[in-house]
Amino acid sequence: MNASLPHVAVVIPAWNHWPLTADCLTSLIRVHYPNLHIILVDNGSTDATAEWARRDFPAVEVIRQEQNRGFAAGINLGLRQALKSEAPYILALNNDTLVPPDLFDAPIGTMESESDIGMLTCRINYADDPKRVWTVGSRRRPLTLAALDFGPGRLDAQLATVPRDVDYILGCAVFLRASTLSATGLFDERYFMYYEDLDLCLRFQRAGYRLRYLPQPIILHRVGASTEETQPLRQFLLARSSIRFYAEYGRGRYWLFVPYRLGSALRTVGRLFLKRQPQSAWAYLQGLLAGLRDLRTPTLGPEVFK
């Protein structure tokens, strides 16, 4: 290891889809950074992900848990292991991404020179259209907490070229300062999946840390590849987690959040019906009801994956 470079741990949660994970790990192995520790969390896969990883990537630390406890709980398992390694920086990375050889050059250099940056992301483009931007972080509306720069047609291409502070970073690829993560806390496991990244962003900001976007390097994301066959489940989880998120951060402003969320839900359901996805629309409505029930309980249960 090169002692002049800070130790970096990479945590990748995976649930099935071994070919995607293998491609991600292959791209990581090619990264030009010697002081690197890769941790793969097999989050209850049924396709022998852990066995394949141990055979094909012996340098990767593999953690296997028997049950899928959700994205937040799965990645937290890896983050705890990364914190034990005393790496000052951690990259939380989706298994459906492909990374470039210069992955750590600009991000780690920036975080080394600016100690008030707690979280950082870079440009993430579509893997099937590498010049098209998927996300570059986002600003946030102060009253409704809505993201301004996520989603098709909402992303100003100019934003992708400008380094800047942001309010939200998606959990697809997040560089984290380990000391900040230890002080602020890991991902909230009450979010089985979705919104746990936005929640962490708000907690980092409340602790006084900046969230930063860099236009380089560029990570490619196979958008939807790991959830394409489970769209109704995805809509269920999005709706379910949204209830907890807005209930948590909308305290004192329910007069605003209730009509805002009701309007958003109606638009989502209408859009799904227009796309001829009635099962997904029904799943979204069920997710909203489940989210309301969750507010009376401490966790989001794994029964949604049965």
Secondary structure, 3 states (H helix, E strand, C coil): CCCCCCCEEEEEEECCCHHHHHHHHHHHHCCCCCCEEEEEEEECCCCCHHHHHHHHCCCCEEEEECCCCCHHHHHHHHHHHHHHCCCCEEEEECCCEECCCCCCHHHHHHHHHCCCEEEEEEEEEECCEEEEEEECCECECCCCCCECCCCCCCCCHHHHHCCEECCECCCCEEEEEHHHHHHHCCCCCCCCCCCHHHHHHHHHHHCCCEEEEEEEEEEEECCCCCCHHHHHHHHHHHHHHHHHHHHHHCCCCHHHHHHHHHHHHHHHHHHHHHCCCHHHHHHHHHHHHHHHHHCCCCCCCHHHHC
